[in-house]
Amino acid sequence: MRYINIINLFRQLNFWVTIPYMKEIPKAYNPKAVENKIYQLWENSGYFDPDELPGKRTKHFSISLPPPNVTGKLHIGHSAMLAYQDIMIRFHRMQGDRTLWLPGMDHAAIATQNIVERELKKEGQTRHDLGREKFLARIDDFVAKSKDTIKMQLKAMGASLDWSREQFTLSPELTKTVRIAFKKMYDDGLIYRGDRVVNWCPHCQSTLADDEVEYKEEQGKLYYLKYGPVAIATTRPETKLGDTGLAVNPQDRRYQKLLGKELEIDLAGHKIKVKVFADKAVDMQFGTGAIGVTPAHSLQDYQWAQKYNLGIIKVIDEQGKMTSFAGKYSGLDVLTARKKFVENLTKAGLIEKAEDYNNNLSICYRCGTPVEPLPSKQWFVNVNKKTSRGKSLKQLASEAVKSGQIKMIPDKFTKTYFQWMDNLRDWCISRQIWYGHQIPVWYKNSSGLGAQSPRQEEVIVPKHITELVLMRHGITDWNKENKVQGITNVPLDELSIDEIKKMIPRLKRERFDLIITSPLMRAKQTAEIINEELKIPLAINDLLKERNYGEFEGRNNAELRKEYPDYFEDKINFDIPGNQEESYQKLAKRVKTFLKKVSQEYSDKKILVICHHSVIRTFRMIIDHWDAKKLTAYSPKFNELVNYKILDGDYKMAELRQDPDTLDTWFSSGLWTFSTLGWPEKTKDLKEFHPTSVMETGYDILFFWVARMIIMSTYLIGERPFDNVYLHGLIRTKEGKKMSKSDPETAIDPLDMINQFGSDALRLSLVIGTSAGNDVRIYKEKIEGYRNFVNKLWNISRFILSTVKNPAYSKTAPRAKTLSDQWILGELEKTTELVTKKITRFEFSQAGEQLRHFTWDELADWYLEIAKIEGGKDKILLWILKRILILWHPFIPFVTEEIWQIAFGEKAAAIYELPLLMIEPWPKPQKTEAAASKRFSSLQNVINSFRNFRAEYNIPPTTLISVSAKKNILIKKEEKIINKLARVKFTDVKKGIHLTYGQFDFIIPLGELIDVKKEKKRSELELEIKKKYYESLKKKLSNKQFVEKAPKEIVQREREKQIELEEIIKKLKKKITTL
């Protein structure tokens, strides 16, 4: 750090710091050789952590990374998200803000479980074959590998994330946060358990929230059925087997006489009874105006059933098969049942007609399986009930946007957000899967889970949970020798130590807060071996020591079985001879004392308890209420883990049974912005970085996730989760098809592109040419094009660094000596101002386009060429290089940092140590004079007019053109530049054509340069060809059929060609006249 302080002192004194040595820049940029090395340089610096950033930083800027799902690897959409966010993060870090980009991953319950279940299916197994514990362990293994892959990909994209704050939605810390949020919402009456028709996925075997249902247009049939005295129309005839009502509109006179009656309908041998009622929600224009009502399989019908007291008959089950209530169709899948039922109705003459019908089929957003509306008891969040804040969740979330606290970019999504929020129904948050946050609700009686009404059971939602995981110590020689082992200190067997070590990965996944062990040697040794890896607090507790077996201590079990057979019939109540033994009744008092003490001292902790088999037996006796026979037969194995959750400090409640369902993933991810910063504790991070500055994500999850974060944050902590929401578009193919990682024909693997073209090229292709909320097309050639630009920047830098004789670092801008100097320094300041403004306004593409224009069109095409002519521009060139590296760094961090390190990073004998580019201060633009820009623009136009003349008359670039002109001040001063760049020579020309540009009039001896007659003939021939092409285009575009039926982009392309041809024809005519 002392070297940094020295260099900063020189900067403050406005000294030039001459670098005595600079490593030569390689001829070609090789991203593969650079990117990993540069990322390690950044990571080792510690500057991703806002607490480690140098200097006084008063402003804060934060982004919570939308957590990628741990379902394998990232896709190209993640790359776009990372590019946008990293631009903002690097920009604000360089602007001097305390900048936090918090990483993490989402457990993505349904998607992750589906992947592992598919793996099991290939092995011929199901999750039920494994059981819940082993299945979850299998998922944990998969998740651990996915996390490593995803983290590697995030780094490959250059994401400057603060890995010291990395989070996971299913970590113990965030699990506790989820439970606290659930408890508060439950106590406030916002979470309830009730019956409702829900969206059910037969494949995922779980409910779906309303916005997790997608719709696919499908060609189907609309069947008109004879339905007793009326006819009805339906797209799902099989559900009519469960009808209990007939709905008509109260204004429909056709059905007035039937109102209030109960009709018995015979549907080809299947008889149903329906109650006729009127409701204005019935559309008189649909079908026959009469609707068969199936309360079990339609939310609308279910609501009618509640309103008009209709029966509910479930004819489709959770596997998508017909139930026994469907009669002879029982056991058939839905489509087979539909086909057979329609055949039987047709035979019975009950089908009046069947029309083709475009139906919006409801499908699962995860697997694409058709969704079945089914009646179910589920947990819901009430979005309409008034909260303790005096408003409903919907109102709180709407007001956060309506008041301007949260700004949506682009603004067009604000209206969409309000429409969704206004129509939001109660949110179903329970899922029938094993992976995820198990619902933190316990039931007093185990039968309660199957009860039809919540009133039949006592529901307990605890405030505090202490989790105990019991594990028996490792094996000793006495265990092997079948000896009774009580309070005697016996060491572990060597082989047992290896077995304990094999258990450690499994124990690591549990994320324990501490270990409590028995004081006996074998237990203590086991705990210490485990803690060599876990490295958590370890406590010794006498209450966990093994039972004193008295006279049985150290004796062989086989001998005891012969001598005391009754003991092996009932170990719990048998009195061991002598008076030294500790009975199970006494042991139970000891274990109860332990339970009481541990729940008081370690509230909300997860504890690994290393103890003995009789102690574990006693837990089973106290909490599980096992009888003596079952306990006698039970001998816990070494690798068996026994879990108990003590609720609100009462060990007696550990006997309760937890709801087996899990929470909707969006519930936990809805807490993301504040749970990851330490809520509910009032942490420093929460105070400084919340609300977060920006939520950048795809518009396709505005409702899935963004809206839910606003709901949860405004209610739970009383503030918005973020200030701005920036929504990027979907990634599409070159042809405009939506890109999907599940479709190999459309998918682009970001890692493949990085390996081929480098991360910087991929980032540019995803940002430049895009705008907020609009889809972007990505293809290999586009990425390759930006690779070429990265190479261009490399070559520009290489030219500058090889040209500059004495590289120097300055805080003060160099003095302009020539017009070109004034112009380029002015353009540099304009570019700095514009790029700063555009990034601040979230106009990332425009910022990048401006930078590209300056770098390629102004610096490379003009100034560097002039620098070769004028010379003596070392300070200016180095100043420009330094500036463009800073401005480009947020967009293309790898190549800019590599160039920076080559130019300023390595110093002879470590005399100076300049900081990394990633924390170099962002420049403040200076005012410039417009006059220099105007004069240089005239110079450019003069040179371009000569270049255009040369191209128009096909004059070879090597031919020097003689030119006669009145020499004004500009031409006199810049004659050398004009001569070199335009390949002209000013002389006295008597005869020739006049080339006029503004105040300039040039005479060029065209006849000496070309064969005029030959060029005229060639131009006339070209004119005729262009005219014919123009006429064919004109005829094509006047054809209404072509304009109306051809794709819009093709029509537009043809119109553009027509305009272009008009201009070419005009120029050719002028040229022929001149010739």
Residue pairs with C-beta under 8 A, 6 or more apart in sequence:
3 910
3 911
3 912
3 913
4 54
4 913
4 914
4 915
6 912
7 17
7 809
7 912
7 913
7 914
10 17
11 17
11 809
11 811
12 811
14 810
14 811
14 812
15 810
16 808
16 809
16 810
16 875
17 808
17 809
17 810
17 912
18 806
18 807
18 808
19 807
19 808
19 809
19 904
19 907
19 912
20 907
20 908
20 911
21 906
21 907
21 908
22 801
22 807
22 902
22 903
22 906
23 902
23 906
24 802
25 794
25 797
25 798
25 801
25 802
25 899
25 902
25 903
27 798
28 791
28 794
29 758
29 790
29 791
29 794
29 895
29 898
31 754
31 757
31 758
31 759
31 760
31 761
31 790
31 894
31 895
32 755
32 758
34 894
34 895
34 898
35 156
35 158
35 754
35 758
35 759
35 894
38 893
38 894
38 897
38 898
38 901
39 155
39 156
39 158
39 894
41 897
41 901
41 916
42 48
42 160
42 897
42 916
42 918
43 155
43 163
45 52
45 916
45 918
46 52
47 53
47 54
47 93
47 916
47 918
47 919
48 101
48 160
48 161
48 162
48 163
48 164
49 162
49 164
49 165
50 57
50 60
50 98
50 99
50 100
50 162
53 93
53 98
53 99
53 919
54 915
54 919
55 96
57 96
57 97
57 98
58 98
59 95
59 96
59 97
59 98
60 97
60 98
60 99
60 100
60 688
60 689
60 693
61 88
61 89
61 92
61 93
61 97
61 98
61 99
61 100
61 693
62 99
62 100
62 101
62 102
62 689
62 690
62 692
62 693
63 85
63 88
63 89
63 100
63 101
63 102
63 692
63 693
63 694
63 695
63 696
64 102
64 104
64 672
64 673
64 676
64 692
64 695
64 722
65 85
65 101
65 102
65 103
65 104
65 159
65 161
66 81
66 672
66 695
66 696
66 697
66 701
66 705
67 104
67 105
67 106
67 167
67 168
67 169
67 669
67 672
68 74
68 78
68 105
68 106
68 150
68 154
69 105
69 106
69 107
69 108
69 111
69 112
70 105
70 106
70 107
70 108
70 112
70 142
70 143
70 146
70 147
70 150
71 108
71 111
71 112
71 115
71 146
72 115
72 146
72 149
73 146
73 149
73 150
73 153
73 751
74 150
74 153
74 154
74 750
75 739
75 741
75 747
75 749
75 750
76 731
76 739
76 741
76 747
76 748
76 749
76 750
76 766
76 778
77 698
77 730
77 731
77 739
78 153
78 750
79 157
79 750
79 762
79 763
79 766
80 698
80 728
80 731
80 766
80 767
80 776
81 696
81 697
81 698
81 728
82 154
82 157
82 158
82 159
83 157
83 762
83 763
83 766
83 767
84 696
84 726
84 728
84 767
84 844
85 101
85 159
85 694
85 696
86 101
86 157
86 158
86 159
86 160
86 763
86 890
86 893
87 767
87 839
87 844
87 890
87 891
88 693
88 694
88 696
88 839
88 890
89 99
89 101
89 160
89 890
90 160
90 889
90 890
90 893
90 918
91 839
91 890
91 922
92 99
92 693
93 99
93 160
93 918
93 919
94 886
94 889
94 890
94 918
94 919
94 920
94 921
94 922
95 921
95 922
96 921
96 922
98 688
100 162
100 165
100 685
100 689
101 159
101 160
101 161
101 162
102 161
102 162
102 165
102 166
102 167
102 676
102 677
102 689
103 154
103 159
103 161
103 162
103 163
103 165
103 166
103 167
104 166
104 167
104 168
104 169
104 672
104 676
105 146
105 147
105 150
105 167
105 168
105 169
106 169
106 665
106 669
107 143
107 168
107 169
107 170
107 435
107 436
107 665
107 668
108 665
109 431
109 433
109 435
109 436
109 662
109 664
109 665
110 204
110 206
110 366
110 431
110 433
110 665
111 366
112 139
112 142
112 143
112 435
113 127
113 139
113 204
113 433
113 434
113 435
113 436
114 204
114 366
114 367
115 142
116 127
116 135
116 138
116 139
116 142
116 435
117 126
117 127
119 142
120 126
120 127
120 129
120 130
120 138
127 135
127 434
130 138
132 434
133 641
135 434
136 434
136 435
137 506
137 509
139 435
140 509
144 509
147 168
153 750
153 751
154 161
156 750
156 751
156 754
156 759
157 750
157 754
157 759
157 762
157 763
158 759
158 760
158 763
158 893
158 894
160 893
160 918
165 676
165 685
167 173
167 174
167 675
167 676
168 174
169 665
169 668
169 669
169 672
170 436
170 437
170 668
171 511
172 511
172 513
172 606
174 668
174 671
174 675
174 676
175 437
176 604
177 671
177 675
177 679
177 680
178 437
178 440
178 663
178 667
178 668
178 671
178 675
179 437
179 440
179 465
180 680
181 667
181 671
181 675
181 712
181 716
182 191
182 439
182 440
182 461
182 663
182 667
183 440
183 461
183 462
183 463
184 716
185 191
185 381
185 715
185 716
186 441
186 461
187 461
188 387
188 388
189 382
189 385
190 381
190 382
190 385
190 387
190 393
190 715
191 379
191 380
191 381
191 382
191 429
192 379
192 380
192 382
192 454
193 377
193 378
193 379
193 380
193 441
193 454
193 459
194 377
194 378
194 380
194 454
195 375
195 376
195 377
196 299
196 302
196 375
196 376
196 378
196 380
196 426
196 428
197 295
197 296
197 297
197 298
197 299
197 301
197 302
197 373
197 374
197 375
197 376
198 207
198 208
198 373
198 374
198 375
198 376
198 378
198 428
199 207
199 208
199 209
199 210
199 212
199 213
199 362
199 371
199 372
199 373
199 428
200 206
200 207
200 208
200 318
200 371
200 372
200 373
200 374
200 376
201 207
201 208
201 364
201 366
201 367
201 369
201 371
201 372
202 318
202 319
202 320
202 369
202 370
202 372
203 364
203 367
203 369
204 364
204 366
204 367
204 369
204 433
205 318
205 432
205 433
206 431
206 432
206 433
207 376
207 378
207 428
207 430
207 431
207 432
208 364
208 365
208 371
208 428
209 427
209 428
209 429
209 664
209 666
210 425
210 427
210 428
211 420
211 703
211 704
212 364
212 365
212 366
212 704
213 362
213 363
213 364
213 365
213 371
214 362
214 363
214 364
214 365
215 360
215 361
215 362
215 363
216 360
216 361
216 363
216 368
217 358
217 359
217 360
217 361
218 358
218 359
218 360
218 361
219 356
219 357
219 358
219 359
220 235
220 356
220 357
220 358
220 359
220 361
221 235
221 354
221 355
221 356
221 357
222 233
222 234
222 235
222 287
222 354
222 355
222 356
222 357
223 233
223 234
223 235
223 237
223 342
223 345
223 351
223 353
223 354
224 231
224 232
224 233
224 287
224 288
224 351
224 352
224 353
224 354
224 355
225 231
225 232
225 233
225 234
225 237
225 240
225 267
225 292
225 345
225 350
225 351
225 352
226 349
226 350
226 351
226 352
227 240
227 246
227 265
227 267
227 290
227 292
228 263
228 264
228 265
228 266
228 274
229 258
229 263
230 246
230 255
230 258
230 288
230 290
231 288
231 290
231 352
232 240
232 246
232 287
232 288
232 290
232 291
232 292
233 286
233 287
233 288
234 240
234 287
234 292
235 357
235 359
236 297
236 338
237 338
237 341
237 342
237 345
238 315
238 316
238 322
238 326
238 329
238 334
238 337
238 338
238 341
239 294
239 297
239 298
239 315
239 316
240 267
240 272
240 292
240 294
241 267
241 270
241 272
241 315
241 322
241 325
241 326
241 327
241 329
241 341
242 272
242 294
242 295
242 296
242 297
242 313
242 314
242 315
242 316
242 325
242 326
243 265
243 272
243 274
243 292
243 293
243 294
243 313
244 272
244 273
244 274
244 275
244 293
244 294
244 295
244 305
244 310
244 311
244 312
244 313
245 274
245 275
245 276
245 277
245 292
245 293
245 295
245 301
245 304
245 305
245 308
245 310
246 258
246 263
246 274
246 275
246 276
246 277
246 290
246 291
246 292
246 293
247 277
247 278
247 279
247 281
247 282
247 290
247 291
247 293
247 304
248 254
248 255
248 258
248 259
248 276
248 277
248 278
248 279
248 282
248 289
248 290
248 291
249 278
249 279
249 280
249 282
249 283
249 284
249 289
250 278
250 279
250 280
251 280
251 284
252 278
252 282
252 284
252 289
254 289
255 276
255 278
255 289
255 290
258 276
259 276
259 277
259 278
260 276
260 277
261 275
261 276
262 273
262 274
262 275
262 276
263 273
263 274
263 276
264 271
264 272
264 273
265 271
265 272
265 273
265 274
267 341
267 345
267 350
268 341
268 344
268 345
268 347
268 348
268 350
269 327
269 328
269 344
269 348
270 326
270 327
270 328
270 329
274 292
274 293
275 308
275 310
277 304
277 308
279 304
279 307
279 308
281 300
282 289
282 290
282 291
283 289
293 301
293 304
293 305
293 310
294 301
294 313
294 315
295 301
295 302
295 304
295 305
295 310
295 311
295 312
295 313
295 375
296 302
296 312
296 313
296 314
296 315
296 316
296 374
296 375
297 314
297 315
297 316
297 372
297 373
297 374
298 373
299 373
302 312
302 373
302 375
304 310
305 311
305 312
312 375
313 325
314 323
314 325
314 374
314 375
315 322
315 323
315 325
315 326
316 322
316 323
316 326
316 334
316 372
316 374
317 323
317 374
318 374
318 432
320 333
320 334
320 370
320 372
321 331
321 332
321 333
321 334
322 329
322 330
322 331
322 332
322 333
322 334
322 337
323 330
324 330
326 332
326 337
329 337
329 340
329 341
332 340
334 370
334 372
342 351
342 354
345 351
361 370
362 370
362 371
363 369
363 370
363 371
364 370
364 371
377 452
377 454
378 428
378 429
378 430
378 661
379 428
379 429
379 430
379 439
379 441
379 659
379 661
380 426
380 427
380 428
380 429
381 393
381 426
381 427
381 429
381 667
382 393
382 426
383 392
383 393
383 394
383 424
383 425
383 426
383 427
383 711
384 392
384 393
384 394
384 426
385 392
385 393
386 392
387 393
387 396
387 715
389 396
389 715
389 718
391 399
393 711
393 714
393 715
394 421
394 422
394 424
394 711
396 711
396 714
396 715
397 421
397 707
397 710
397 711
397 714
398 418
398 421
398 422
399 714
400 406
400 710
400 714
400 720
401 408
401 414
401 417
401 418
401 710
402 418
405 720
405 723
406 710
406 720
406 722
406 723
406 724
406 725
407 723
407 724
407 725
408 414
408 417
408 724
408 725
408 727
409 724
409 725
409 726
409 727
409 772
409 773
409 842
410 727
410 771
410 772
410 773
412 773
413 699
413 702
413 725
413 727
413 773
416 702
417 702
417 707
420 702
420 703
420 707
421 707
427 664
427 708
428 664
429 663
429 664
429 667
430 439
430 659
430 661
430 662
430 663
430 664
431 661
431 662
431 663
431 664
431 665
432 661
433 661
433 662
434 662
435 662
436 662
436 663
436 665
437 662
437 663
437 667
437 668
438 658
438 659
438 660
438 661
438 662
438 663
439 658
439 659
439 661
439 662
439 663
440 461
440 462
440 465
440 658
441 459
441 460
441 461
441 658
441 659
442 459
442 460
442 461
442 462
442 647
442 653
442 656
442 657
442 658
442 659
443 449
443 457
443 458
443 459
443 460
443 656
443 657
443 658
443 659
444 457
444 458
444 459
444 460
444 656
445 457
445 458
446 657
447 457
448 456
448 457
448 458
448 459
449 457
449 657
449 659
449 660
451 457
460 647
460 653
460 656
462 647
462 648
462 653
463 648
464 603
464 604
464 647
464 648
464 649
465 604
465 645
465 646
465 647
466 598
466 599
466 602
466 603
466 604
466 605
466 607
466 645
466 646
466 649
467 605
467 606
467 607
467 643
467 644
467 645
467 646
468 598
468 607
468 609
468 643
468 644
468 645
468 646
469 510
469 512
469 606
469 607
469 608
469 609
469 641
469 642
469 643
470 609
470 611
470 615
470 616
470 619
470 636
470 641
470 642
470 643
470 644
471 526
471 608
471 609
471 610
471 611
471 638
471 640
471 641
471 642
472 610
472 611
472 612
472 613
472 616
472 636
472 637
472 638
472 640
473 492
473 518
473 520
473 522
473 523
473 525
473 526
473 610
473 611
473 612
473 638
474 492
474 493
474 496
474 497
474 499
474 500
474 522
474 525
474 526
474 529
474 638
475 492
475 493
475 495
475 496
475 499
475 638
476 485
476 490
476 491
476 492
476 493
476 496
476 522
477 490
477 493
478 485
478 488
478 490
478 554
479 485
479 493
480 493
481 556
482 556
482 557
482 558
483 554
483 555
483 556
483 557
484 549
484 552
484 553
484 554
484 555
484 556
484 557
484 560
485 522
485 546
485 553
485 554
486 546
486 547
486 548
486 549
486 550
486 552
486 553
487 520
487 545
487 546
487 547
487 548
487 549
487 553
488 553
488 554
489 520
489 521
489 522
490 521
490 522
491 521
491 522
491 525
492 500
492 521
492 522
492 525
492 526
496 638
497 529
499 638
499 639
500 526
500 529
500 530
501 529
503 530
503 639
504 530
504 533
504 534
507 530
507 534
507 608
508 533
508 534
510 606
510 608
511 606
512 534
512 536
512 606
512 607
512 608
513 536
513 537
513 602
513 605
513 606
513 607
514 536
514 537
514 538
514 539
514 602
514 605
514 607
514 608
515 527
515 530
515 531
515 534
515 536
515 537
515 538
515 539
515 607
515 608
515 609
515 610
516 538
516 539
516 540
516 541
516 544
516 598
516 607
516 608
516 609
516 610
517 523
517 524
517 526
517 527
517 538
517 539
517 540
517 541
517 544
517 609
517 610
517 611
518 524
518 540
518 541
518 542
518 544
518 545
518 546
518 610
518 611
518 612
518 615
519 540
519 541
519 542
519 544
519 545
520 545
520 546
520 612
523 544
523 545
523 610
523 611
523 612
524 540
524 610
526 610
527 538
527 608
527 610
528 538
530 608
530 610
531 538
534 608
541 594
543 590
543 591
543 593
543 594
543 597
544 594
544 609
544 610
544 611
544 612
544 615
545 612
545 615
546 611
546 612
546 613
546 614
546 615
547 581
547 582
547 584
547 587
547 612
547 614
547 615
548 580
548 581
548 582
549 576
549 581
550 576
550 577
550 578
550 579
550 580
550 581
550 582
551 576
551 577
551 578
551 580
551 581
552 560
552 576
552 581
560 567
560 568
561 567
561 568
564 574
566 574
567 574
567 576
568 632
569 632
570 628
570 629
570 632
571 584
571 628
571 631
571 632
572 584
572 617
572 621
572 628
572 631
572 632
573 584
573 628
575 581
575 583
584 614
584 617
584 618
584 621
587 614
587 615
587 618
588 618
588 621
588 622
590 618
591 615
591 618
591 619
591 622
592 622
592 651
595 622
595 646
595 651
595 654
596 649
596 651
598 607
598 646
599 646
599 649
599 650
599 651
600 649
603 649
613 635
613 636
616 636
616 642
617 631
617 634
617 636
619 642
619 644
620 626
620 630
620 631
620 634
620 642
621 631
622 651
623 644
623 651
623 654
623 655
624 655
625 655
626 634
636 642
644 654
645 654
645 658
646 653
646 654
647 653
647 654
647 656
666 704
666 705
666 708
667 708
668 675
669 705
669 708
669 709
670 705
670 708
670 709
670 711
670 712
671 679
671 709
671 712
671 713
671 716
672 709
672 721
673 690
673 691
673 692
673 695
673 709
673 713
673 721
673 722
674 686
674 690
674 713
674 716
674 717
674 721
677 683
677 685
677 686
677 689
677 690
678 685
678 686
679 686
679 716
679 717
690 717
690 719
690 721
691 713
691 719
691 720
691 721
691 722
691 723
692 721
692 722
692 723
693 722
693 723
693 724
694 722
694 723
694 724
694 725
694 726
695 706
695 709
695 721
695 722
695 724
695 725
695 726
696 725
696 726
696 727
696 728
697 705
697 706
697 725
697 726
697 727
697 728
698 727
698 728
698 729
698 730
699 727
699 728
699 729
699 730
699 773
700 730
702 725
702 727
706 725
709 721
709 722
710 720
710 721
712 721
713 719
713 720
713 721
714 720
714 721
724 842
726 772
726 842
727 772
727 773
728 770
728 772
728 773
728 776
729 770
729 772
729 773
729 774
729 775
729 776
730 738
730 739
730 775
730 776
731 738
731 739
731 766
731 775
731 776
731 778
732 738
732 739
732 775
732 776
732 777
732 778
733 739
733 746
733 777
733 778
733 779
734 777
734 778
734 779
734 781
734 782
736 775
736 777
737 746
738 746
739 746
739 747
739 748
739 778
740 746
740 747
741 747
748 778
748 779
748 780
750 762
753 761
753 762
753 780
753 783
754 762
756 783
756 784
757 783
757 784
757 786
757 787
758 787
758 790
758 894
758 895
759 894
760 786
760 790
760 891
760 892
760 893
760 894
760 895
761 783
761 784
761 786
761 787
761 789
761 790
762 783
762 786
763 891
763 892
764 786
764 789
764 790
764 848
764 891
764 892
765 778
765 782
765 783
765 785
765 786
766 776
766 778
767 844
767 845
767 848
767 891
768 786
768 845
768 848
768 849
768 852
769 776
769 845
769 849
770 776
770 844
770 845
771 843
771 845
772 842
789 852
789 856
790 892
790 895
792 855
792 856
792 860
793 855
793 884
793 888
793 892
793 895
793 896
793 899
794 895
794 899
796 855
796 859
796 860
796 864
796 881
797 881
797 885
797 899
797 903
799 864
800 864
800 877
800 878
800 880
800 881
801 807
801 881
801 902
801 903
803 867
803 874
803 877
804 874
804 877
804 878
805 874
806 874
807 878
807 903
807 904
808 874
808 875
808 878
809 878
809 882
809 904
809 914
810 875
810 878
810 879
813 825
813 879
813 926
814 825
814 875
814 876
814 879
816 822
816 825
816 876
816 932
817 872
818 870
819 932
819 935
819 936
819 939
819 973
819 974
820 862
820 863
820 866
820 867
820 870
820 936
820 977
821 873
821 876
822 929
822 932
822 936
823 863
823 932
823 933
823 935
823 936
824 858
824 859
824 862
824 863
824 876
824 880
825 876
825 879
825 880
825 928
826 928
826 929
826 932
826 933
827 854
827 858
827 933
828 854
828 880
828 883
828 884
829 925
829 926
829 927
829 928
830 925
830 928
831 850
831 851
831 854
831 887
832 883
832 887
832 923
832 924
832 925
833 925
834 847
834 850
835 847
835 850
835 851
835 887
836 922
836 925
838 844
838 846
838 847
838 850
839 847
839 890
847 891
848 891
851 884
851 887
851 888
851 891
854 884
855 884
855 888
859 880
859 884
862 940
863 880
865 980
865 981
866 977
866 981
867 873
867 877
869 976
869 977
869 980
869 981
870 976
870 977
878 903
881 899
881 903
882 903
882 904
883 923
885 896
885 899
885 900
885 903
885 917
886 896
886 917
886 920
886 922
886 923
887 923
888 896
889 896
889 897
889 917
889 918
889 920
893 918
896 917
897 916
897 917
897 918
900 916
900 917
900 920
901 917
904 914
905 914
907 913
907 914
935 970
938 970
938 998
939 970
939 974
939 977
939 978
941 997
941 998
942 970
942 971
942 978
942 982
942 997
942 1000
943 977
943 978
943 981
943 982
945 995
945 997
945 1002
946 961
946 963
946 978
946 982
946 983
946 984
946 995
946 1002
947 982
949 955
949 961
949 995
949 1004
950 957
950 959
950 961
950 983
952 1067
952 1071
953 1006
953 1009
953 1010
953 1015
953 1071
954 1010
954 1015
955 961
955 1009
955 1010
957 983
958 983
959 983
959 1009
960 983
960 984
960 985
961 982
961 983
961 984
961 985
961 1004
961 1009
962 984
962 985
962 987
962 989
962 1004
962 1005
962 1008
963 984
963 985
963 986
963 987
963 989
963 1002
963 1003
963 1004
964 986
964 987
964 988
964 989
964 990
964 992
964 1002
964 1003
964 1004
965 971
965 986
965 1000
965 1001
965 1002
965 1003
966 1001
967 975
967 986
968 999
968 1000
971 978
971 986
971 1000
975 986
978 984
978 986
979 985
979 986
989 1003
989 1004
989 1005
991 1003
991 1005
991 1007
992 1003
992 1004
992 1005
992 1006
992 1007
992 1008
993 1003
993 1004
993 1006
993 1074
994 1001
994 1002
994 1003
995 1001
995 1002
995 1003
995 1004
996 1002
1006 1012
1006 1075
1012 1075
1015 1075
1016 1072
1016 1075
1019 1068
1019 1071
1019 1072
1019 1075
1020 1072
1022 1068
1023 1065
1023 1068
1023 1069
1023 1072
1026 1061
1026 1064
1026 1065
1026 1068
1027 1065
1029 1061
1030 1058
1030 1061
1030 1062
1030 1065
1033 1054
1033 1057
1033 1058
1033 1061
1034 1058
1036 1042
1036 1054
1037 1043
1037 1051
1037 1054
1037 1055
1037 1058
1042 1051
1043 1051
